[in-house]
Amino acid sequence: MLAALCLAMSLPASAQEPAQHQPSEVTVGIYVNQIHEVSLRENYFTADLYLWFRWKDDALKPHETFALQNGRVESQIGPVTKKLPDGSNYAYVRLVAKVTKFWDITEYPLDDHRLPIAIEEDQSEDHLIRYVADTVNSGSHPTISVPGWNMVKNDTESGVGVYRSNFGDISLPTGNESSYTRLTTTLHLSRQGTLYFMKLFFGLWVSAAIAFLAFFIKPSDVDPRFGLGVGAIFAAIASEYIVTSSLPDTNIITLADKLHIVAFAFIFASIGQSTWSLYLFENEQETRSKWHDRLSRLVFPLTYVVANALVIALR
């Protein structure tokens, strides 16, 4: 006992400390086979993907202890496991994952989006298991087609998910911090050209143009003069309803909302101008009434185009 104590005292401090446990590394990769659905309205997208693991510690089963961190697994094929020539373990599964995504629709319909798929170790903390991203083999199928979107690129990286809770385990302090290793593959989507944008707002622009036709009608012809503006307002409201029906309920003012607000303002202004022109006409100021109408035929369309261009450019 005394000899052992003397030997321990003679050793350097670093040798007296117990060796620190190194986490077992698990190489993880994701290959996205297809995107089945992208729903802005319901805040999700659905992806078909392959997920694989490579590791050396035979006691581990990472293909059984993973979880989809930001969604749920709709269906799973596998796992398929085998030993690799270098003695390491290999397993893969095929998943259909429904992933929750709260979209940033501020620039809709000229919006681009990042679609993350996060896989997380569900049982062992990151000091026991650590994911290493297989960036060489991860990726996405070149024929992935999402209507209205272009696939720009695909990124895969490893990280850590941190939770500040003891999850009800009173043997741990309140607010206990635990962390679990995580792998995230992010798909980058961008809108496919400007055709979708033109289709979406063509009806709105026609509505505004119809309202401006009122300036070519005599103020005394009340029904057609004011009927065009009122009809244009209802058409713009219908356009707004159609656009918002494809988006989630939110208090964000989108680019589409701004363009509709501009249209409402100009159509209302055109009705106001018709009212003023009628007032002048009925008060024996027909010359002034005609002058205002001729000026409005030019000013209203030009300023409306400029206002739309500014809203789009400053989005």
C-alpha positions in Angstrom: 0.0 0.0 0.0 2.8 2.4 1.0 4.8 1.5 -2.1 1.8 2.1 -4.3 1.2 5.5 -2.7 4.8 6.5 -3.2 4.7 5.4 -6.8 1.6 7.4 -7.4 3.1 10.5 -5.9 6.2 10.1 -8.1 4.1 10.1 -11.3 3.3 13.3 -13.2 -0.2 14.8 -12.6 -1.3 14.0 -16.1 -0.6 10.3 -15.5 -2.6 10.2 -12.3 -5.7 11.5 -14.0 -8.0 8.9 -15.5 -8.1 8.8 -19.3 -10.9 10.8 -20.8 -13.4 8.8 -22.7 -13.5 9.7 -26.4 -16.9 9.5 -28.1 -17.4 6.8 -30.7 -17.5 8.2 -34.1 -20.3 7.2 -36.5 -20.0 8.3 -40.1 -23.5 9.3 -41.4 -24.7 10.4 -44.8 -28.0 11.3 -46.5 -28.9 11.0 -50.2 -32.2 12.6 -51.1 -34.0 10.6 -53.8 -37.0 12.7 -54.3 -39.1 15.6 -52.9 -42.7 14.4 -53.0 -44.4 17.6 -51.8 -43.7 21.1 -50.8 -46.6 22.8 -48.9 -46.3 26.5 -48.0 -49.8 26.5 -46.6 -49.3 23.6 -44.2 -45.7 24.3 -43.3 -44.1 21.0 -44.4 -42.3 19.2 -47.1 -42.0 15.4 -47.8 -38.8 13.8 -48.9 -37.7 10.3 -50.0 -34.2 9.6 -48.8 -31.5 7.1 -48.0 -29.7 7.3 -44.7 -26.6 5.3 -43.8 -24.2 4.7 -40.9 -20.6 3.4 -40.7 -19.0 2.7 -37.3 -16.5 0.4 -35.6 -17.9 -0.2 -32.1 -19.8 -3.5 -32.3 -21.8 -2.5 -29.2 -23.5 0.4 -31.0 -26.6 0.3 -33.2 -26.9 3.8 -34.5 -29.3 2.7 -37.2 -31.8 1.8 -34.4 -31.3 4.8 -32.1 -31.6 7.7 -34.6 -34.6 10.1 -34.8 -35.8 12.6 -37.3 -35.4 15.8 -35.3 -37.6 18.2 -37.3 -40.4 16.0 -38.5 -41.6 12.4 -38.5 -40.9 9.2 -40.5 -43.9 8.3 -42.6 -42.4 5.0 -43.8 -39.2 3.1 -43.5 -37.5 0.3 -45.4 -34.7 -1.5 -43.6 -32.3 -1.4 -41.9 -30.0 -3.4 -44.0 -26.7 -4.2 -42.2 -23.4 -5.8 -43.1 -19.7 -5.9 -42.2 -17.3 -4.0 -44.4 -13.9 -5.4 -45.5 -12.1 -3.2 -43.0 -14.1 -4.7 -40.2 -16.4 -1.7 -39.6 -20.2 -2.0 -39.5 -22.5 -0.6 -42.1 -26.3 0.0 -42.2 -28.7 1.9 -44.3 -32.4 2.6 -44.3 -34.7 4.2 -46.8 -37.2 6.8 -45.3 -40.1 8.9 -46.4 -39.9 11.8 -44.0 -42.5 14.5 -43.5 -40.5 17.5 -42.3 -41.9 20.5 -40.6 -40.7 23.8 -42.1 -41.9 27.3 -41.1 -41.4 29.2 -44.3 -40.1 32.7 -44.7 -42.6 34.1 -47.1 -41.6 37.7 -46.9 -40.6 37.8 -50.6 -43.3 35.5 -51.9 -43.6 34.8 -54.8 -39.9 35.7 -55.5 -38.8 33.6 -52.5 -36.0 31.1 -52.1 -36.0 28.5 -49.4 -33.7 26.1 -47.5 -35.1 22.7 -46.7 -33.3 21.1 -43.7 -33.5 17.4 -42.9 -32.0 16.8 -39.4 -31.1 13.3 -38.1 -30.2 13.1 -34.4 -29.0 10.4 -32.0 -31.9 9.7 -29.7 -30.3 7.8 -26.8 -26.7 8.6 -26.2 -25.4 12.1 -25.6 -22.6 13.5 -27.8 -19.8 12.6 -25.3 -20.7 9.0 -26.1 -21.5 9.1 -29.8 -20.5 11.7 -32.4 -21.7 11.9 -35.9 -19.2 12.6 -38.7 -20.8 13.9 -41.9 -20.1 11.8 -45.0 -20.0 14.8 -47.3 -18.3 12.9 -50.1 -21.2 10.5 -50.7 -24.1 12.6 -49.5 -26.2 14.5 -52.0 -29.4 14.5 -54.0 -30.6 12.8 -57.1 -30.0 15.0 -60.2 -33.5 14.3 -61.6 -35.3 15.7 -58.5 -38.1 17.8 -59.9 -40.2 20.2 -57.7 -42.9 22.0 -59.8 -42.1 25.7 -59.8 -38.7 25.3 -58.2 -35.1 24.8 -59.1 -32.7 22.7 -57.0 -29.7 25.0 -56.5 -27.5 22.9 -54.2 -27.3 20.4 -51.3 -25.3 20.8 -48.1 -24.6 18.2 -45.4 -23.0 19.0 -42.1 -22.8 17.6 -38.5 -23.6 19.5 -35.4 -25.1 19.2 -31.9 -28.6 19.6 -30.6 -28.7 21.2 -27.1 -31.6 20.7 -24.7 -31.9 22.6 -21.4 -34.2 20.3 -19.5 -33.9 17.3 -17.2 -37.0 15.9 -19.0 -38.6 15.2 -15.7 -35.7 13.1 -14.3 -35.5 14.6 -10.7 -32.1 12.9 -10.2 -30.8 15.7 -12.5 -30.8 19.4 -11.7 -33.6 21.6 -13.1 -32.5 23.1 -16.4 -29.9 20.4 -16.9 -28.2 20.8 -20.2 -27.8 17.7 -22.5 -26.6 17.6 -26.0 -27.0 15.0 -28.8 -25.1 14.7 -32.0 -26.9 15.7 -35.2 -26.5 15.5 -39.0 -28.3 18.0 -41.2 -28.8 17.9 -44.9 -30.1 21.2 -46.4 -31.7 21.4 -49.9 -31.7 24.9 -51.5 -34.7 25.7 -53.7 -35.2 28.8 -55.8 -38.2 30.0 -57.8 -38.2 28.8 -61.4 -37.9 32.0 -63.4 -40.5 34.8 -63.6 -43.3 33.0 -65.3 -45.0 32.0 -62.0 -44.8 35.6 -60.9 -46.4 36.9 -64.1 -49.2 34.3 -63.9 -49.9 35.2 -60.3 -50.3 38.9 -60.8 -51.6 39.1 -64.4 -55.2 39.3 -63.2 -54.4 42.0 -60.7 -52.7 44.2 -63.3 -55.6 43.8 -65.7 -58.0 44.8 -62.9 -56.0 48.1 -62.3 -55.9 48.7 -66.1 -59.7 48.3 -66.3 -60.1 50.9 -63.5 -58.0 53.3 -65.5 -60.2 52.9 -68.5 -62.8 55.0 -66.6 -60.9 58.1 -67.5 -62.0 57.7 -71.2 -65.7 57.8 -70.2 -67.6 61.0 -69.7 -68.2 61.7 -66.0 -71.9 62.1 -66.7 -72.1 58.4 -67.7 -72.2 57.5 -64.0 -72.9 53.7 -64.3 -70.0 52.7 -66.6 -67.6 55.4 -65.2 -67.9 54.2 -61.6 -68.8 50.6 -62.4 -65.3 49.9 -63.9 -63.6 51.0 -60.6 -66.0 49.0 -58.4 -65.6 45.9 -60.6 -61.8 46.3 -60.5 -61.8 46.5 -56.7 -63.7 43.2 -56.4 -61.4 41.6 -59.0 -58.4 42.7 -56.9 -60.0 41.3 -53.7 -60.5 38.0 -55.5 -56.8 38.0 -56.6 -55.7 38.7 -53.0 -57.9 35.8 -51.7 -56.5 33.4 -54.3 -52.9 34.3 -53.4 -53.3 34.1 -49.6 -55.1 30.8 -49.8 -51.8 29.1 -50.8 -49.9 30.6 -47.9 -49.9 29.9 -44.1 -51.8 32.1 -41.7 -49.3 34.7 -40.6 -49.1 38.4 -39.8 -46.1 38.9 -42.2 -46.7 41.3 -45.1 -45.4 39.5 -48.2 -44.3 41.0 -51.5 -47.7 39.8 -52.9 -49.5 41.7 -50.2 -47.6 44.9 -51.0 -48.5 44.6 -54.7 -52.1 44.1 -53.8 -52.1 47.1 -51.5 -50.6 49.3 -54.3 -53.4 48.1 -56.6 -56.1 48.8 -54.0 -54.7 52.3 -53.5 -54.6 53.1 -57.2 -58.1 51.7 -57.9 -59.5 53.7 -55.0 -57.7 56.8 -56.2 -59.2 56.3 -59.7 -62.7 56.2 -58.2 -61.9 59.4 -56.2 -60.7 61.0 -59.4 -64.0 60.1 -61.1 -65.9 61.6 -58.2 -63.9 64.9 -58.5 -64.3 64.9 -62.3 -68.1 64.5 -61.9 -68.2 67.3 -59.4 -66.5 69.6 -61.8 -68.7 68.6 -64.7 -71.9 69.2 -62.7 -70.7 72.6 -61.6 -70.3 73.8 -65.1 -66.5 73.3 -65.2 -66.5 70.8 -68.0 -63.2 72.1 -69.4 -61.4 71.4 -66.1 -63.1 68.0 -65.9 -61.8 67.0 -69.3 -58.3 68.3 -68.5 -58.2 66.2 -65.3 -59.3 63.1 -67.2 -56.7 63.6 -69.9 -54.0 64.0 -67.3 -55.2 61.0 -65.4 -55.0 58.8 -68.5 -51.3 59.3 -68.5 -50.4 59.8 -64.8 -52.2 56.9 -63.3 -50.8 54.0 -65.5 -47.3 55.4 -65.4 -47.2 55.9 -61.6 -48.8 52.5 -61.1 -46.0 50.8 -63.1 -43.4 52.8 -61.3 -44.9 51.9 -57.9 -44.9 48.2 -58.8 -41.3 48.4 -59.9 -40.2 50.1 -56.7 -42.0 47.5 -54.5 -40.3 44.7 -56.4 -36.9 46.3 -56.4 -37.0 47.2 -52.7 -38.5 44.0 -51.4 
